[in-house]
Amino acid sequence: MSAISTPRTSPVSAPRTYRVKSFGCQMNVYDGQRMEELLAHQGIAPAPEGEQADLVVLNTCHIREKAAEKVYSDIGRIIKDARREDGTQPLIAVAGCVAQAEGEEIMARAPAVTMVVGPQAYHRLPEMIARAVDGERVTDTDMPADAKFAALPKRRSVGPTAFLTVQEGCDKFCTYCVVPYTRGAEISRPYADLIAEAHRLVEAGAKEITLLGQNVNAWGGENGKGQKVGLDGLIRDLAAIDGLARIRYTTSHPNDMSDGLIAAHGEVDKLMPFLHLPVQSGSNAILKAMNRSHTAESYLRLLERVREVRPDIALSGDFIVGFPGESEEHFAETIALIDAVGYAQAFSFKYSPRPGTPAATMDDQIPGEVMDDRLQRLQAALNRDQHAFNQASLGRTCDVLIERKGKLPGQWLGKSPWLQSVHFQGDYGVGDILRAELVQAGPNSLTGRVIAQNA
């Protein structure tokens, strides 16, 4: 750990309450949850809703434009909202990918920040807090991922769904992306650690586990028999855990969709019929400029192979519009790919230049108004197909895992195998698995009619 060479602040009292605010991807959501567990393990309690916290952790994402400026805006808001009668301020920690990329600048620009911690170092938060209480301003952006997981506390209580990080980092170096610089090289957590943690998650209440990674399907390791296995082998062994009803994984890269993983979608009942496989563009010229290793044609062939083994699979993807050099013809090729696939859901973004990435200095940057127009047209096509997928689901009978209460009295919200939100009225509870018929479909959710409880 290294301390930034800045003036020491006045010592403060040890924090008794915390609030973690996470932005961005599911990896960040997972990291935020683990930081909360780490702080709770130190005897620091979550701040009650509406009350000031003694420690605020901003768990940041660096993918979108102006991410760092939003951090400074949040810091200013925290300072304004947390003024106390004795003049003290809460401890503020900036974590995550913005911290990793711009830690020294954050310390220089925001004197109120006492800690900056990268995504591979947050397991050292307790030590950093102790130093901050003594008046130091501390930054830690080391990247030993395995050390992080070994140091985190064991999870004792989780909801019906839980994340399990199996892989971190990225070696793909897409020209628009900062992840290789903020998360580091691809690493796979050891097989035995993952099996053990999955067992603990199920014992703690999880019925569904989502395997996480920047390129989750790049995971590889040795199983308990000393055999080399990929993600499909891990999934098959996780499926043998009693009490685990569902398995999902995200986010995948087309380059790492192995034959074994495709086969697992047709052979492992607990692997849900849902695949998030980002393509980013339907134009081969733009894909090449992005340094994506696939073409539109190879991507579509992959999806065909998955559909052959699991015809009912729901497909999801990511799209970027307005990448440098994207013409109207290139954009039309993306719309054609969307039309060919029929996504059940997808995420779409305007290209935003990230400092330090090759795309940020490319010629022919696309005007904002052109990106706005293309994004609206792309989202209209995606929304059309999502609604069509939901409509085509009517009459299906499936299991729905209840995740939380709905907004209305007596309403419950759960997920179908195809990751659709399904709501019910009735006397149920979080964690129930309901056998239901899907009877009504909207653009973003469905209504279920319960046939049997705890299926």
MODAQUI-V166844 format. One record per pair of residues at least 24 apart in sequence whose ideal C-beta (glycine too) atoms are under 10 Angstrom apart, sorted by the first residue. I is the first residue (numbers start at 1). GAP is how many residues later the second one is. Records with the same first field share a line. If there is no record, write none. Layout:
I->GAP / GAP
//
This chain:
1->116 / 120 / 123 / 126 / 127 / 130 / 137 / 138 / 139 / 140 / 141
2->101 / 136 / 137 / 138 / 139 / 140
3->104 / 125 / 128 / 133 / 134 / 135 / 136 / 137
4->99 / 100 / 102 / 103 / 104 / 109 / 111 / 112 / 132 / 133 / 134 / 135
5->99 / 102 / 132
6->98 / 101 / 102 / 105 / 130 / 131 / 132 / 133
7->104 / 128 / 130
8->126 / 127 / 128 / 129
9->80 / 82 / 102 / 103 / 105 / 123 / 125 / 126 / 127 / 128
10->78 / 125
11->121 / 122 / 123 / 124 / 125
12->42 / 76 / 77 / 78 / 79 / 102 / 120 / 121 / 122 / 123
13->41 / 75 / 78 / 120
14->28 / 29 / 30 / 40 / 41 / 77 / 115 / 116 / 118 / 119
15->24 / 27 / 28 / 29 / 30 / 32 / 38 / 39 / 40 / 41 / 75 / 76 / 114 / 117 / 118
16->27 / 28 / 29 / 31 / 37 / 38 / 39
17->27 / 28 / 29 / 30 / 31 / 34 / 35 / 36 / 37 / 38 / 39 / 73
18->24 / 26 / 27 / 28 / 29 / 35 / 36 / 37 / 38 / 39 / 72 / 73 / 75 / 107 / 111
19->27 / 28 / 29 / 30 / 32 / 33 / 34 / 35 / 36 / 37 / 38 / 39 / 59 / 71
20->26 / 27 / 33 / 35 / 36 / 37 / 38 / 39 / 73 / 75
21->32 / 35 / 36 / 37 / 38 / 39 / 53 / 57 / 74
22->35 / 36 / 37 / 38 / 39 / 73 / 74
23->35 / 36 / 37 / 38 / 39 / 40 / 41 / 44 / 47 / 48 / 51 / 73 / 74 / 75
24->35 / 36 / 37 / 38 / 39 / 40 / 43 / 72 / 73 / 74
25->36 / 38 / 72 / 154 / 187 / 189 / 225 / 226 / 322
26->137 / 139 / 184 / 186 / 187 / 224 / 225 / 250
27->34 / 69 / 70 / 92 / 136 / 138 / 140 / 141 / 152 / 156 / 185 / 186 / 187 / 189 / 223 / 224
28->31 / 32 / 33 / 35 / 67 / 68 / 69 / 91
29->30 / 134 / 183
30->132 / 133 / 134 / 135 / 180 / 182
31->28 / 64 / 65 / 66 / 88 / 89 / 91 / 117 / 132 / 134 / 137 / 181
32->25 / 26 / 27 / 63 / 64 / 90
33->26 / 122 / 125 / 129 / 130
34->88 / 89 / 114 / 115 / 118 / 119 / 121 / 129 / 131
35->24 / 58 / 60 / 61 / 82 / 87 / 88 / 90 / 117
37->115 / 116 / 117 / 118 / 119 / 120 / 121
38->84 / 85 / 86 / 87 / 88 / 113 / 114 / 115
39->86 / 87 / 90 / 114
40->113 / 116
41->85 / 111 / 112 / 113 / 115
42->83 / 84 / 87 / 88 / 111
44->81 / 82 / 85
47->43
52->26 / 29 / 30 / 31 / 32 / 37 / 38
53->25 / 29 / 37 / 38 / 39
54->28 / 34 / 35 / 36 / 37
55->35 / 36 / 37 / 38 / 59 / 60 / 70 / 74 / 77 / 78
56->25 / 26 / 33 / 34 / 35 / 36 / 37 / 38 / 57
57->34 / 35 / 36 / 37 / 38 / 39 / 58 / 60 / 65 / 68
58->34 / 35 / 36 / 37 / 38 / 40 / 41 / 48 / 55
59->34 / 35 / 36 / 37 / 38 / 39 / 40 / 58 / 60 / 63
60->34 / 35 / 36 / 37 / 38 / 39 / 40 / 41 / 42 / 46 / 59 / 122
61->35 / 36 / 37 / 58 / 117 / 121
62->34 / 35 / 36 / 37 / 38 / 39 / 40 / 57 / 115 / 116 / 117 / 119 / 120 / 121 / 292 / 293
63->34 / 35 / 113 / 114 / 115 / 116 / 119 / 286 / 289 / 291
64->285 / 286 / 288 / 290
65->284 / 285 / 286 / 287 / 288 / 289
66->286
67->29 / 30 / 31 / 34 / 35 / 111 / 285 / 287
68->26 / 30 / 31 / 33 / 34 / 37 / 38 / 41 / 287
69->29
70->28
71->25 / 27 / 28 / 31 / 35 / 38 / 39 / 42
72->26 / 33 / 34 / 37 / 38 / 41
75->31 / 34 / 35 / 36 / 37 / 38
76->34 / 36
78->34 / 35
79->31 / 32 / 33
82->30
89->25
90->24
91->24 / 37 / 38 / 41 / 42
92->24 / 40
93->24 / 29 / 32 / 35 / 36 / 39 / 45
94->24 / 45
95->24 / 26 / 27 / 30 / 45
96->26 / 86 / 87
97->81 / 82 / 84 / 85 / 86
98->80 / 84
99->40 / 41 / 42 / 83
100->41 / 42 / 43 / 78 / 81 / 82 / 83 / 84
101->40 / 77 / 80 / 81 / 253 / 254 / 255
102->39 / 80 / 253
103->36 / 37 / 38
104->35 / 37
106->33
107->30 / 31 / 32
111->26
112->25
113->24 / 26
114->24 / 25
115->24 / 25
116->24 / 25
117->24 / 25
118->24 / 25 / 30 / 64 / 65 / 66
119->24 / 26 / 29 / 49 / 50 / 63 / 64 / 65
120->24 / 25 / 26 / 27 / 28 / 29 / 48 / 49 / 62 / 63 / 64 / 67
121->24 / 26 / 27 / 30
122->26 / 29 / 30
123->24 / 25 / 26 / 27 / 28 / 29 / 30
124->24 / 27
126->25
141->41
142->42
143->25 / 26 / 39 / 40 / 41 / 42 / 44
144->40 / 43
145->24 / 38 / 39 / 40 / 41 / 42 / 43 / 44
146->41 / 42 / 43 / 44 / 47
149->40 / 41 / 44 / 45 / 48
150->39 / 40 / 43
152->45
154->42 / 43 / 46 / 47 / 50
155->42 / 45 / 46 / 48 / 49 / 50 / 51
156->44 / 47 / 48 / 49
157->46 / 47 / 48 / 49
158->42 / 43 / 44 / 45 / 46 / 47 / 48 / 49 / 51
159->45 / 46 / 47 / 48 / 49 / 244 / 245 / 271 / 272
160->45 / 46 / 47 / 48 / 85 / 86 / 241 / 242 / 243 / 244 / 254 / 255 / 269 / 270 / 271 / 272 / 273
161->40 / 44 / 45 / 46 / 47 / 48 / 49 / 85 / 87 / 240 / 242 / 243 / 253 / 254 / 269 / 270
162->35 / 36 / 38 / 39 / 40 / 42 / 43 / 44 / 45 / 46 / 47 / 48 / 82
163->38 / 43 / 46 / 47 / 48 / 49 / 85 / 87
164->25 / 30 / 33 / 34 / 36 / 37 / 42 / 45 / 46 / 47 / 48 / 49 / 74 / 83 / 85
165->24 / 29 / 32 / 45 / 46 / 47 / 48 / 49 / 51
166->24 / 25 / 27 / 28 / 31 / 32 / 43 / 45 / 46 / 47 / 50 / 51 / 52 / 53 / 55 / 65 / 68 / 69 / 72 / 83
167->27 / 44 / 45 / 46 / 47 / 48 / 49 / 50 / 51 / 52 / 53 / 54 / 64 / 82 / 89
168->44 / 45 / 46 / 47 / 48 / 51
169->44 / 45 / 46 / 49
170->43 / 44 / 45 / 48 / 83
171->43 / 44 / 47 / 82
172->42 / 43 / 46 / 81 / 83 / 84 / 118 / 119 / 120 / 121
173->118 / 184 / 185
174->79 / 104 / 106 / 113 / 116 / 117 / 118 / 119 / 146 / 183 / 184 / 185
175->113 / 114 / 115 / 116 / 117 / 148 / 149 / 179 / 182 / 183 / 184 / 185 / 186 / 187
176->104 / 113 / 114 / 115 / 116 / 144 / 147 / 148 / 173 / 175 / 176 / 177 / 178 / 181 / 182 / 183 / 184 / 186
177->37 / 103 / 113 / 114 / 143 / 177 / 180 / 181 / 182
178->176 / 177 / 178 / 179 / 182
179->35 / 36 / 175 / 178
180->34 / 177
181->173 / 174 / 175 / 176
182->172 / 174
183->31
184->30
186->27 / 28 / 29 / 32 / 33 / 34 / 70
187->26 / 31 / 32
188->25 / 28 / 30 / 31 / 32 / 33 / 42 / 43 / 46
189->24 / 30 / 32 / 45
190->31 / 32
191->28 / 29 / 30 / 31 / 32 / 33 / 36 / 37 / 38 / 42 / 43 / 46
192->29 / 30 / 31 / 32
193->28
194->25 / 27 / 40 / 43 / 44
195->28 / 29 / 39 / 42 / 43 / 45 / 46
198->36 / 39 / 40 / 43 / 46 / 49
199->39 / 42 / 43 / 44 / 45
201->40 / 42 / 43
202->36 / 39 / 40 / 41 / 42 / 43
203->38 / 40
205->38 / 225 / 226
206->35 / 37 / 38 / 39 / 40 / 225
207->36 / 37 / 38 / 39 / 194 / 195 / 196 / 224 / 225 / 226
208->36 / 37 / 38 / 39 / 40 / 62 / 64 / 193 / 195 / 207 / 223 / 225
209->26 / 29 / 32 / 35 / 36 / 37 / 38 / 39 / 40 / 61
210->36 / 37 / 38 / 39 / 40 / 62 / 209
211->24 / 27 / 36 / 37 / 38 / 39
212->36 / 37 / 38 / 39
213->36 / 37 / 38 / 39 / 40 / 43
214->37 / 39
215->36 / 37 / 38 / 40 / 41
216->32 / 33 / 34 / 35 / 36 / 37 / 40 / 60
217->32 / 33 / 34 / 35 / 36 / 37 / 38 / 39 / 40 / 41 / 44 / 58 / 60
218->34 / 35 / 37 / 38 / 40
219->30 / 37 / 42
220->36 / 38
229->31
230->26 / 28 / 29 / 30 / 31 / 34
231->25 / 26 / 27 / 29 / 30 / 33
232->26 / 27 / 28 / 29 / 30 / 31 / 32 / 33 / 35 / 36 / 39
233->25 / 27 / 28 / 31
234->30
235->25 / 26 / 29 / 30 / 32 / 33 / 35 / 36
236->24 / 27 / 28 / 31 / 32 / 34 / 35
238->30 / 32 / 33
239->25 / 28 / 29 / 30 / 31 / 32
240->30
241->29
244->26
245->24 / 25 / 27 / 154 / 156 / 188 / 210
246->24 / 25 / 26 / 28 / 153 / 155 / 169 / 171 / 187
247->24 / 25
248->24 / 25 / 26 / 27 / 28 / 167 / 169 / 171
249->25 / 26 / 27
250->24 / 25 / 26 / 27 / 28 / 66 / 169
251->25 / 26 / 27 / 65 / 67 / 96
252->24 / 25 / 26 / 50 / 64
253->24 / 25 / 39 / 40 / 41
254->24 / 25 / 26 / 38 / 39 / 40 / 41 / 44 / 45 / 47 / 48 / 49 / 63
255->37 / 38 / 39 / 43 / 47
256->37
257->37 / 42 / 45 / 46 / 48 / 49
259->46
261->45
262->40 / 43 / 44 / 45 / 46 / 47 / 48
263->42 / 43 / 46 / 47
264->45 / 46
265->40 / 41 / 42 / 43 / 44 / 45 / 48
266->40 / 41 / 42 / 43 / 44 / 45 / 47
267->42 / 43
268->42
271->39 / 146
272->38 / 41 / 42 / 129 / 143 / 144 / 145 / 146 / 147
273->33 / 37 / 38 / 39 / 40 / 41 / 42 / 71 / 125 / 143 / 144 / 145 / 146
274->36 / 38 / 39 / 40 / 41 / 42 / 70 / 71 / 141 / 142 / 143 / 144 / 145 / 146
275->27 / 28 / 31 / 32 / 35 / 38 / 39 / 40 / 41 / 42 / 69
276->38 / 39 / 40 / 41 / 42 / 67 / 68 / 69 / 70 / 71 / 143
277->25 / 26 / 29 / 38 / 39 / 40 / 41 / 64
278->38 / 39 / 40 / 41 / 42 / 68 / 69
279->24 / 38 / 39 / 40 / 41 / 55 / 58 / 59 / 62 / 64 / 67
280->37 / 38 / 39 / 40 / 41 / 43 / 54 / 69 / 71
281->37 / 38 / 39 / 40 / 42 / 45 / 49 / 50 / 52 / 53 / 56
282->37 / 48 / 49 / 50 / 51 / 52 / 53 / 54 / 55 / 56 / 57 / 58 / 59
283->40 / 42 / 43 / 44 / 46 / 47 / 48 / 49 / 50 / 51 / 53 / 54
284->46 / 49
285->40 / 41 / 42 / 44 / 45 / 48
286->34 / 35 / 37 / 38 / 39 / 40 / 41 / 44 / 45 / 47 / 48 / 65
287->36 / 43 / 46
289->34 / 35 / 36 / 37 / 41 / 69 / 70 / 73 / 75
290->30 / 33 / 34 / 61 / 68 / 69
291->67 / 68
296->37 / 38 / 40 / 41 / 44
297->40
299->38 / 41 / 42
300->37 / 40 / 41
303->37 / 38 / 39 / 40
307->34
312->80 / 81 / 84 / 86 / 105 / 106
313->31 / 104 / 105
314->28 / 29 / 30 / 31 / 72 / 75 / 79 / 102 / 103 / 104 / 105 / 106
315->26 / 27 / 28 / 29 / 30 / 31 / 70 / 74 / 103
316->25 / 27 / 28 / 29 / 30 / 31 / 66 / 70 / 102 / 103
317->24 / 26 / 27 / 28 / 29 / 30 / 31 / 65
318->28 / 29 / 30 / 31
319->24 / 27 / 28 / 29 / 30 / 55 / 56 / 59 / 60 / 62 / 63
320->27 / 28 / 29 / 30 / 31 / 32 / 39 / 51 / 55 / 58
321->27 / 28 / 29 / 30 / 45 / 49 / 50 / 51 / 52 / 53 / 54 / 55 / 56 / 57 / 58
322->27 / 28 / 29 / 30 / 43 / 44 / 45 / 46 / 48 / 49 / 50 / 51 / 52 / 53
323->27 / 28 / 36 / 39 / 41 / 42 / 43 / 48
324->27 / 29 / 34 / 35 / 36 / 37 / 38 / 39 / 40 / 41 / 42
325->34 / 37 / 38 / 39 / 40 / 41
326->25 / 38 / 40 / 44 / 45 / 48
327->37 / 39
328->42 / 45 / 46
330->44
331->35 / 39 / 40 / 42 / 43 / 46 / 47
332->42 / 45
334->40 / 43 / 44 / 47
335->39 / 42 / 43 / 45 / 46 / 47
336->45
338->40 / 43 / 44 / 46 / 47
339->42 / 45 / 46
341->44
342->42 / 43 / 44 / 46 / 47 / 50
343->38 / 39 / 41 / 42 / 43 / 45 / 46
344->38 / 41 / 42 / 44 / 45 / 46 / 48 / 49 / 74 / 75 / 76
345->37 / 38 / 40 / 41 / 44 / 45 / 73 / 74 / 75 / 99
346->32 / 33 / 35 / 36 / 37 / 39 / 40
347->32 / 35
348->26 / 27 / 28 / 30 / 31 / 33 / 34 / 35
349->26 / 29
350->24 / 25 / 28
351->24
383->60 / 61
384->59
386->34 / 57 / 58
387->54 / 55 / 56 / 57
388->53 / 55
389->29 / 31 / 52
390->26 / 28 / 30 / 31 / 48 / 50 / 51 / 52 / 53 / 54 / 55 / 56
391->47 / 49 / 50 / 51 / 52 / 55
392->46 / 49
393->25 / 27 / 29 / 45 / 48 / 53
394->43 / 44 / 45 / 46 / 47 / 52 / 53
395->42 / 43 / 44
396->24 / 40 / 41 / 42 / 43 / 50 / 52
397->38 / 39 / 40 / 41 / 51 / 52 / 54 / 55 / 58
398->24 / 36 / 37 / 38 / 39 / 40 / 50 / 53 / 57
399->34 / 35 / 36 / 37 / 53 / 55 / 56
400->24 / 28 / 32 / 33 / 34 / 35 / 36 / 38 / 46 / 48 / 50 / 55
401->29 / 30 / 31 / 32 / 33 / 54
402->26 / 27 / 28 / 29 / 30 / 31 / 32 / 51
403->27 / 28 / 29
404->26
405->24 / 25
406->39
412->36 / 38
413->32
414->34
416->30 / 32
418->28
420->24 / 25 / 26 / 28
421->24 / 25
422->24 / 25 / 26
423->24 / 25
424->24 / 25 / 26
425->24 / 25
426->24 / 27
427->26
428->25 / 26
429->24 / 25
//
